Amino acid sequence: MRYTGQVRANVLAEMGRRELKQGDVAQILNTSQRSVSKRMTGDTDWRIGDLLRLAQAWDIPIATLLEGTEDDPFAPNGDPKPVGA
C-alpha cells in the first residue's frame, strides 16, 4: 500500500477505536475539517508534525500511525531523486 494510503488507514483505524470524526481530529490539529478531509481522501499528504500531534493527543507511539509505511516510503512522490540533480 502506498505511504499516504497506509497512514490514512492507520489514522482511520485509530479514529474508529476512539469513535472520533474528522471534526474531532481537526480540533486536535487546530485546523479545519476540510483540511483533515483532504488528508483522508489522499489529496494532501499527512505531515509528520500532524502525526506527532495526533500520537501525543491519543497517547500512542507515532509508529502506530506509520506502521506498514516502511516498505515504500517514497511511493506518493514518485521515485526519489538525488539532492542537487
N, CA, C and O atoms as CSV, one atom per row, in Angstrom:
chain,resi,resn,atom,element,x,y,z
A,1,MET,N,N,0.852,-1.182,0.000
A,1,MET,CA,C,0.000,0.000,0.000
A,1,MET,C,C,0.893,1.239,0.000
A,1,MET,O,O,1.942,1.263,0.645
A,2,ARG,N,N,0.474,2.240,-0.713
A,2,ARG,CA,C,1.241,3.471,-0.759
A,2,ARG,C,C,1.281,4.127,0.616
A,2,ARG,O,O,0.409,3.912,1.458
A,3,TYR,N,N,2.315,4.927,0.815
A,3,TYR,CA,C,2.526,5.605,2.095
A,3,TYR,C,C,1.279,6.357,2.552
A,3,TYR,O,O,0.802,6.154,3.668
A,4,THR,N,N,0.751,7.226,1.689
A,4,THR,CA,C,-0.400,8.050,2.067
A,4,THR,C,C,-1.598,7.186,2.425
A,4,THR,O,O,-2.292,7.453,3.406
A,5,GLY,N,N,-1.839,6.155,1.635
A,5,GLY,CA,C,-2.974,5.267,1.910
A,5,GLY,C,C,-2.811,4.505,3.210
A,5,GLY,O,O,-3.782,4.306,3.940
A,6,GLN,N,N,-1.600,4.078,3.504
A,6,GLN,CA,C,-1.362,3.323,4.735
A,6,GLN,C,C,-1.521,4.214,5.962
A,6,GLN,O,O,-2.127,3.805,6.953
A,7,VAL,N,N,-0.980,5.427,5.900
A,7,VAL,CA,C,-1.136,6.351,7.024
A,7,VAL,C,C,-2.622,6.652,7.221
A,7,VAL,O,O,-3.113,6.654,8.350
A,8,ARG,N,N,-3.329,6.904,6.131
A,8,ARG,CA,C,-4.768,7.168,6.218
A,8,ARG,C,C,-5.492,5.997,6.879
A,8,ARG,O,O,-6.343,6.203,7.745
A,9,ALA,N,N,-5.164,4.788,6.480
A,9,ALA,CA,C,-5.793,3.604,7.069
A,9,ALA,C,C,-5.492,3.514,8.566
A,9,ALA,O,O,-6.367,3.169,9.359
A,10,ASN,N,N,-4.257,3.822,8.945
A,10,ASN,CA,C,-3.881,3.767,10.359
A,10,ASN,C,C,-4.611,4.834,11.170
A,10,ASN,O,O,-5.072,4.566,12.280
A,11,VAL,N,N,-4.717,6.045,10.618
A,11,VAL,CA,C,-5.432,7.119,11.315
A,11,VAL,C,C,-6.913,6.761,11.420
A,11,VAL,O,O,-7.526,6.943,12.473
A,12,LEU,N,N,-7.484,6.255,10.331
A,12,LEU,CA,C,-8.902,5.859,10.361
A,12,LEU,C,C,-9.157,4.770,11.395
A,12,LEU,O,O,-10.169,4.805,12.096
A,13,ALA,N,N,-8.257,3.813,11.494
A,13,ALA,CA,C,-8.413,2.738,12.480
A,13,ALA,C,C,-8.410,3.305,13.892
A,13,ALA,O,O,-9.218,2.912,14.733
A,14,GLU,N,N,-7.491,4.232,14.141
A,14,GLU,CA,C,-7.421,4.829,15.478
A,14,GLU,C,C,-8.653,5.686,15.751
A,14,GLU,O,O,-9.176,5.690,16.865
A,15,MET,N,N,-9.114,6.410,14.738
A,15,MET,CA,C,-10.341,7.195,14.890
A,15,MET,C,C,-11.522,6.282,15.214
A,15,MET,O,O,-12.360,6.621,16.050
A,16,GLY,N,N,-11.589,5.139,14.561
A,16,GLY,CA,C,-12.666,4.185,14.809
A,16,GLY,C,C,-12.628,3.638,16.223
A,16,GLY,O,O,-13.665,3.517,16.876
A,17,ARG,N,N,-11.435,3.307,16.698
A,17,ARG,CA,C,-11.300,2.805,18.067
A,17,ARG,C,C,-11.775,3.838,19.085
A,17,ARG,O,O,-12.317,3.493,20.135
A,18,ARG,N,N,-11.562,5.098,18.756
A,18,ARG,CA,C,-11.907,6.171,19.685
A,18,ARG,C,C,-13.262,6.820,19.380
A,18,ARG,O,O,-13.696,7.739,20.074
A,19,GLU,N,N,-13.917,6.320,18.326
A,19,GLU,CA,C,-15.221,6.848,17.895
A,19,GLU,C,C,-15.148,8.347,17.617
A,19,GLU,O,O,-15.989,9.122,18.075
A,20,LEU,N,N,-14.121,8.739,16.854
A,20,LEU,CA,C,-13.907,10.139,16.506
A,20,LEU,C,C,-14.308,10.405,15.059
A,20,LEU,O,O,-14.297,9.506,14.218
A,21,LYS,N,N,-14.658,11.644,14.793
A,21,LYS,CA,C,-14.985,12.089,13.442
A,21,LYS,C,C,-13.889,13.039,12.973
A,21,LYS,O,O,-13.020,13.436,13.749
A,22,GLN,N,N,-13.942,13.397,11.694
A,22,GLN,CA,C,-12.934,14.294,11.146
A,22,GLN,C,C,-12.889,15.617,11.905
A,22,GLN,O,O,-11.813,16.185,12.096
A,23,GLY,N,N,-14.027,16.104,12.331
A,23,GLY,CA,C,-14.060,17.352,13.099
A,23,GLY,C,C,-13.296,17.248,14.402
A,23,GLY,O,O,-12.664,18.211,14.837
A,24,ASP,N,N,-13.352,16.080,15.028
A,24,ASP,CA,C,-12.591,15.863,16.270
A,24,ASP,C,C,-11.087,15.917,15.998
A,24,ASP,O,O,-10.324,16.496,16.771
A,25,VAL,N,N,-10.677,15.303,14.888
A,25,VAL,CA,C,-9.258,15.318,14.508
A,25,VAL,C,C,-8.834,16.744,14.163
A,25,VAL,O,O,-7.735,17.171,14.515
A,26,ALA,N,N,-9.703,17.472,13.480
A,26,ALA,CA,C,-9.405,18.866,13.130
A,26,ALA,C,C,-9.162,19.704,14.378
A,26,ALA,O,O,-8.276,20.559,14.386
A,27,GLN,N,N,-9.933,19.471,15.424
A,27,GLN,CA,C,-9.733,20.212,16.675
A,27,GLN,C,C,-8.367,19.912,17.278
A,27,GLN,O,O,-7.672,20.816,17.743
A,28,ILE,N,N,-7.989,18.646,17.268
A,28,ILE,CA,C,-6.677,18.260,17.808
A,28,ILE,C,C,-5.565,18.946,17.020
A,28,ILE,O,O,-4.580,19.408,17.595
A,29,LEU,N,N,-5.730,19.008,15.694
A,29,LEU,CA,C,-4.699,19.567,14.826
A,29,LEU,C,C,-4.810,21.080,14.665
A,29,LEU,O,O,-3.981,21.708,14.006
A,30,ASN,N,N,-5.838,21.654,15.271
A,30,ASN,CA,C,-6.067,23.097,15.151
A,30,ASN,C,C,-6.154,23.514,13.681
A,30,ASN,O,O,-5.485,24.451,13.245
A,31,THR,N,N,-6.982,22.805,12.938
A,31,THR,CA,C,-7.163,23.057,11.516
A,31,THR,C,C,-8.632,22.867,11.177
A,31,THR,O,O,-9.452,22.643,12.068
A,32,SER,N,N,-8.964,22.953,9.917
A,32,SER,CA,C,-10.356,22.796,9.501
A,32,SER,C,C,-10.677,21.335,9.222
A,32,SER,O,O,-9.786,20.523,8.971
A,33,GLN,N,N,-11.948,21.021,9.271
A,33,GLN,CA,C,-12.408,19.674,8.923
A,33,GLN,C,C,-12.080,19.397,7.457
A,33,GLN,O,O,-11.766,18.262,7.099
A,34,ARG,N,N,-12.149,20.420,6.610
A,34,ARG,CA,C,-11.839,20.256,5.189
A,34,ARG,C,C,-10.379,19.840,4.995
A,34,ARG,O,O,-10.072,19.007,4.142
A,35,SER,N,N,-9.497,20.420,5.779
A,35,SER,CA,C,-8.083,20.060,5.704
A,35,SER,C,C,-7.874,18.588,6.076
A,35,SER,O,O,-7.101,17.878,5.433
A,36,VAL,N,N,-8.565,18.151,7.108
A,36,VAL,CA,C,-8.484,16.740,7.508
A,36,VAL,C,C,-9.083,15.863,6.409
A,36,VAL,O,O,-8.542,14.804,6.090
A,37,SER,N,N,-10.194,16.302,5.838
A,37,SER,CA,C,-10.836,15.544,4.764
A,37,SER,C,C,-9.886,15.342,3.588
A,37,SER,O,O,-9.843,14.258,3.006
A,38,LYS,N,N,-9.128,16.372,3.235
A,38,LYS,CA,C,-8.164,16.251,2.132
A,38,LYS,C,C,-7.090,15.219,2.446
A,38,LYS,O,O,-6.636,14.502,1.555
A,39,ARG,N,N,-6.690,15.142,3.689
A,39,ARG,CA,C,-5.706,14.120,4.079
A,39,ARG,C,C,-6.335,12.733,4.025
A,39,ARG,O,O,-5.693,11.765,3.618
A,40,MET,N,N,-7.587,12.649,4.435
A,40,MET,CA,C,-8.258,11.351,4.464
A,40,MET,C,C,-8.554,10.820,3.056
A,40,MET,O,O,-8.604,9.608,2.851
A,41,THR,N,N,-8.747,11.713,2.098
A,41,THR,CA,C,-9.007,11.274,0.721
A,41,THR,C,C,-7.725,11.087,-0.080
A,41,THR,O,O,-7.757,10.578,-1.201
A,42,GLY,N,N,-6.602,11.495,0.490
A,42,GLY,CA,C,-5.328,11.353,-0.202
A,42,GLY,C,C,-4.987,12.535,-1.087
A,42,GLY,O,O,-3.980,12.499,-1.793
A,43,ASP,N,N,-5.802,13.589,-1.070
A,43,ASP,CA,C,-5.496,14.782,-1.858
A,43,ASP,C,C,-4.287,15.532,-1.294
A,43,ASP,O,O,-3.575,16.217,-2.028
A,44,THR,N,N,-4.064,15.398,0.010
A,44,THR,CA,C,-2.942,16.029,0.695
A,44,THR,C,C,-2.251,14.976,1.548
A,44,THR,O,O,-2.913,14.183,2.218
A,45,ASP,N,N,-0.924,14.966,1.525
A,45,ASP,CA,C,-0.181,14.027,2.373
A,45,ASP,C,C,-0.244,14.467,3.830
A,45,ASP,O,O,-0.350,15.657,4.128
A,46,TRP,N,N,-0.177,13.505,4.721
A,46,TRP,CA,C,-0.094,13.799,6.151
A,46,TRP,C,C,1.276,14.366,6.451
A,46,TRP,O,O,2.279,13.846,5.961
A,47,ARG,N,N,1.339,15.412,7.240
A,47,ARG,CA,C,2.604,15.990,7.684
A,47,ARG,C,C,3.047,15.273,8.955
A,47,ARG,O,O,2.226,14.875,9.781
A,48,ILE,N,N,4.335,15.121,9.089
A,48,ILE,CA,C,4.858,14.414,10.256
A,48,ILE,C,C,4.463,15.140,11.542
A,48,ILE,O,O,4.185,14.491,12.550
A,49,GLY,N,N,4.434,16.458,11.523
A,49,GLY,CA,C,4.020,17.214,12.706
A,49,GLY,C,C,2.589,16.910,13.117
A,49,GLY,O,O,2.279,16.832,14.306
A,50,ASP,N,N,1.712,16.738,12.120
A,50,ASP,CA,C,0.318,16.390,12.421
A,50,ASP,C,C,0.234,15.002,13.043
A,50,ASP,O,O,-0.522,14.778,13.988
A,51,LEU,N,N,1.011,14.085,12.507
A,51,LEU,CA,C,1.003,12.725,13.061
A,51,LEU,C,C,1.574,12.708,14.481
A,51,LEU,O,O,1.088,11.976,15.344
A,52,LEU,N,N,2.603,13.514,14.715
A,52,LEU,CA,C,3.156,13.616,16.072
A,52,LEU,C,C,2.120,14.174,17.041
A,52,LEU,O,O,1.990,13.699,18.169
A,53,ARG,N,N,1.391,15.181,16.591
A,53,ARG,CA,C,0.369,15.787,17.448
A,53,ARG,C,C,-0.745,14.784,17.758
A,53,ARG,O,O,-1.211,14.704,18.894
A,54,LEU,N,N,-1.170,14.022,16.751
A,54,LEU,CA,C,-2.208,13.003,16.986
A,54,LEU,C,C,-1.702,11.938,17.942
A,54,LEU,O,O,-2.404,11.544,18.873
A,55,ALA,N,N,-0.487,11.476,17.712
A,55,ALA,CA,C,0.083,10.445,18.584
A,55,ALA,C,C,0.148,10.924,20.024
A,55,ALA,O,O,-0.149,10.168,20.949
A,56,GLN,N,N,0.532,12.158,20.209
A,56,GLN,CA,C,0.612,12.716,21.558
A,56,GLN,C,C,-0.785,12.826,22.173
A,56,GLN,O,O,-0.987,12.449,23.328
A,57,ALA,N,N,-1.742,13.337,21.409
A,57,ALA,CA,C,-3.107,13.502,21.925
A,57,ALA,C,C,-3.744,12.158,22.256
A,57,ALA,O,O,-4.505,12.042,23.217
A,58,TRP,N,N,-3.429,11.154,21.460
A,58,TRP,CA,C,-4.021,9.832,21.660
A,58,TRP,C,C,-3.170,8.950,22.562
A,58,TRP,O,O,-3.551,7.816,22.852
A,59,ASP,N,N,-2.016,9.455,23.010
A,59,ASP,CA,C,-1.113,8.726,23.894
A,59,ASP,C,C,-0.705,7.379,23.299
A,59,ASP,O,O,-0.782,6.335,23.947
A,60,ILE,N,N,-0.265,7.444,22.034
A,60,ILE,CA,C,0.224,6.250,21.337
A,60,ILE,C,C,1.571,6.594,20.696
A,60,ILE,O,O,1.861,7.767,20.464
A,61,PRO,N,N,2.387,5.593,20.411
A,61,PRO,CA,C,3.639,5.869,19.695
A,61,PRO,C,C,3.331,6.286,18.260
A,61,PRO,O,O,2.387,5.779,17.654
A,62,ILE,N,N,4.113,7.198,17.721
A,62,ILE,CA,C,3.896,7.613,16.331
A,62,ILE,C,C,4.048,6.422,15.384
A,62,ILE,O,O,3.472,6.412,14.296
A,63,ALA,N,N,4.811,5.434,15.793
A,63,ALA,CA,C,4.984,4.234,14.973
A,63,ALA,C,C,3.647,3.563,14.674
A,63,ALA,O,O,3.501,2.911,13.640
A,64,THR,N,N,2.679,3.714,15.559
A,64,THR,CA,C,1.343,3.151,15.329
A,64,THR,C,C,0.718,3.767,14.089
A,64,THR,O,O,0.065,3.069,13.314
A,65,LEU,N,N,0.908,5.052,13.892
A,65,LEU,CA,C,0.323,5.737,12.743
A,65,LEU,C,C,1.142,5.537,11.470
A,65,LEU,O,O,0.630,5.721,10.366
A,66,LEU,N,N,2.405,5.162,11.620
A,66,LEU,CA,C,3.288,4.944,10.471
A,66,LEU,C,C,3.453,3.467,10.119
A,66,LEU,O,O,4.121,3.133,9.140
A,67,GLU,N,N,2.857,2.596,10.900
A,67,GLU,CA,C,3.029,1.162,10.682
A,67,GLU,C,C,2.644,0.766,9.259
A,67,GLU,O,O,1.591,1.149,8.748
A,68,GLY,N,N,3.528,-0.009,8.637
A,68,GLY,CA,C,3.275,-0.501,7.289
A,68,GLY,C,C,3.768,0.410,6.187
A,68,GLY,O,O,3.665,0.062,5.011
A,69,THR,N,N,4.302,1.570,6.538
A,69,THR,CA,C,4.765,2.510,5.510
A,69,THR,C,C,6.227,2.315,5.137
A,69,THR,O,O,6.685,2.815,4.110
A,70,GLU,N,N,6.945,1.597,5.962
A,70,GLU,CA,C,8.387,1.480,5.739
A,70,GLU,C,C,8.747,0.717,4.469
A,70,GLU,O,O,9.879,0.825,3.997
A,71,ASP,N,N,7.823,-0.045,3.907
A,71,ASP,CA,C,8.121,-0.823,2.710
A,71,ASP,C,C,8.253,0.050,1.463
A,71,ASP,O,O,9.005,-0.298,0.552
A,72,ASP,N,N,7.540,1.178,1.402
A,72,ASP,CA,C,7.533,2.004,0.201
A,72,ASP,C,C,7.334,3.474,0.559
A,72,ASP,O,O,6.342,4.077,0.152
A,73,PRO,N,N,8.268,4.060,1.319
A,73,PRO,CA,C,8.048,5.412,1.834
A,73,PRO,C,C,8.019,6.499,0.776
A,73,PRO,O,O,7.507,7.586,1.045
A,74,PHE,N,N,8.550,6.253,-0.425
A,74,PHE,CA,C,8.611,7.302,-1.442
A,74,PHE,C,C,7.513,7.173,-2.498
A,74,PHE,O,O,7.478,7.967,-3.438
A,75,ALA,N,N,6.634,6.210,-2.368
A,75,ALA,CA,C,5.628,5.962,-3.393
A,75,ALA,C,C,4.777,7.172,-3.749
A,75,ALA,O,O,4.577,7.411,-4.940
A,76,PRO,N,N,4.249,7.972,-2.781
A,76,PRO,CA,C,3.367,9.054,-3.190
A,76,PRO,C,C,4.060,10.152,-3.979
A,76,PRO,O,O,3.404,10.894,-4.711
A,77,ASN,N,N,5.362,10.267,-3.843
A,77,ASN,CA,C,6.093,11.324,-4.524
A,77,ASN,C,C,6.854,10.815,-5.742
A,77,ASN,O,O,7.630,11.562,-6.339
A,78,GLY,N,N,6.649,9.584,-6.111
A,78,GLY,CA,C,7.376,9.013,-7.232
A,78,GLY,C,C,8.747,8.538,-6.797
A,78,GLY,O,O,9.020,8.388,-5.606
A,79,ASP,N,N,9.600,8.305,-7.773
A,79,ASP,CA,C,10.942,7.828,-7.474
A,79,ASP,C,C,11.748,8.904,-6.765
A,79,ASP,O,O,11.682,10.075,-7.139
A,80,PRO,N,N,12.510,8.519,-5.742
A,80,PRO,CA,C,13.343,9.510,-5.059
A,80,PRO,C,C,14.428,10.008,-6.009
A,80,PRO,O,O,14.979,9.237,-6.794
A,81,LYS,N,N,14.726,11.285,-5.932
A,81,LYS,CA,C,15.761,11.883,-6.776
A,81,LYS,C,C,16.888,12.360,-5.882
A,81,LYS,O,O,16.644,12.887,-4.797
A,82,PRO,N,N,18.141,12.177,-6.337
A,82,PRO,CA,C,19.258,12.640,-5.538
A,82,PRO,C,C,19.219,14.161,-5.376
A,82,PRO,O,O,18.781,14.878,-6.275
A,83,VAL,N,N,19.672,14.634,-4.245
A,83,VAL,CA,C,19.720,16.066,-3.986
A,83,VAL,C,C,20.702,16.696,-4.981
A,83,VAL,O,O,21.792,16.174,-5.214
A,84,GLY,N,N,20.292,17.819,-5.557
A,84,GLY,CA,C,21.146,18.536,-6.493
A,84,GLY,C,C,21.060,18.025,-7.925
A,84,GLY,O,O,21.777,18.514,-8.798
A,85,ALA,N,N,20.200,17.058,-8.175
A,85,ALA,CA,C,20.084,16.526,-9.547
A,85,ALA,C,C,19.127,17.339,-10.368
A,85,ALA,O,O,18.908,17.037,-11.541
